[in-house]
Amino acid sequence: MKKPSYLILLLLALAVSCSKNESSDVDNPDSGNPDPDPVERVVYDLTSVNDSGVTGTATLIRNDDGTSTIYIELENASTGIHPAAVHENSIEMGGPVAITLNECECAISETVITELDNGTSISFDELNAFDGHINIYQSETNMDNVIAHANIGSNAF
């Protein structure tokens, strides 16, 4: 008879020790504390367009000073200059240029971002949720030919 009562006490003790403490800040979204692990960077895969063979990555980085950086690294690109831009909407919908990025020289581009081309401020979190896509163009003289692209922000998932 003692064994079942010990088992019940053990189970009761286990249940009490595993119960959630509502006053704890851990995993409590209403605690008011800032996110302990904010997203610091997001990597988007650039895919080849128009049989260009150009691929790569576009990395959105949260900077310590409150700005953001988009760092582009191309693979299989010519050594020429390739303009780049963040456009509104998804790749499938297309849209106007929202942010003109620094050109890719020797397959690399790095642009610090604080605002859209129209002057509207944009934070890392807003850019991370932005309804947009990135286009990489063949050259300054051939802006009609996209060689690589990626959906970003809310369109990436």
N, C-alpha and C positions, 0 to 999 in steps of 0.2 A: 504494500500500500504506500510505502514511503517513496518508491521509485516514481510513480506517476505524479506525485505532488512535487518532487524535485524537478521533473521534466516540465511541469506547468510553470513553476517558478522561473526556471531557466528561460523558457519561451517568453514569459512576461518581461523578464529583465532585458532580453534581446529586443523585444518590440519597443520598449521604452527607450532604450539606448539608440535605436535607429530612427526614432521619430524626429521630424523636422522641427527645428527651433525657429519660429517665426521672427524672433527678435534678432537673429543673426543676420549680418550683412552679406554673408557668403551666399551666392546664388539667389539673392533677393532683389529682383529688378526694381522694386519700389524703394530701395534704401537711399536713393539720392546721391550715392557716391559715383564718381566718374568710372567709366569702363576701365578695369585694371589692365586689360590687354587690348588696347585699341589697335585696329588694323594699321600697320605701318607701311605696307606696300602690297600692291596687287599686280600680278603679271598677266598680261593678255597675249595670246599667241597670234601673231600676224600670219595670215594665210596668203598663198600665192594667188594672183588674179591674172587673167589674160595670158596664161601659159608663160608667165615671166620667170617662174622658178624661184622667185624671191620670197623668203619667209623670214621669220624673226620673232622678236618679242617687243612689246611696249610695256614698260613698267611704270606704274603710278606710285610715287613715293611721297610720304608725309614728311615734310621738313620740320626741324625743330622751331623755326621762326614763324610757323603758321602757314607758310606757302606750300605748294605742291610742285613736284617735278615729274615730267613725263620723259623717261629715258628710253630711246628706241635703239635697238641693235638689229641690223639686217643681216641676213645670210644669203649668199649667192647674188648679191647686188653688184652692179658695176661700180667702179671707183668714182663715178660722177656724182653730181649733186642731185638729191631726190627730195623735192618739197614734201611736207607732211602737214596734215591738219586734222583737228577733231571736228567732226560734222555732227549736226543734230540728227536725231532719229537713228534707227537701225540701218545696217548695210542694205537690207532688203527694201526699206522705204526711201532711203536717200534723204538728203537734207542739206541746208546751207552750212557754210563754214561757221563754227562757233568759236574756235580757237586756232589761230595760225601758229603752228609749231616751227621751231628752228629746223632748217633743212638738214637732211641726213648727208653728212660729208664723210666719205670713207666708211659708209654703212652705220654711222653713229649720229644720233641727235639727242640733245639734252635741252629741255625748255623748262624754266621755272615759271609757274603759273600762279597768278593772283586774281585774274579776272578774265572774262570772256572778251572777245574782240569788240563787243558793244559797250564795254566798260563796267558791266555788272560783275561785282565781286563773286568769287567762287572758292570755296574751301575744299580741302581734301575730301571730307565726307560728302559734300555736294557733288564733287567730281566723280567720286566712287559710285554715286547713285545716278549719275547723269544719263539721260536718254540720248546716247550718241554712239559714234563709231570713229575710228581713225582710218584715214586713207594715206597711203604713200604713193607718190606720183613718179612717173618715169623720169621727167626732167622739167626744168623751168619752162622750156619751150613746148612741152607736150603734157600739159596739165589735164588733158582729156583721158590719158592712159594711166589708170590706177594699176600699180604692180603688186601691191599687198594691202591688206586691210584687216581690221578686227573690230567686232562689236565691243563696246566698253560700258562700264557702269551697269545700269539696270538691264541693258540688252545682252550682257555677257553670260547670263545664266539662264 
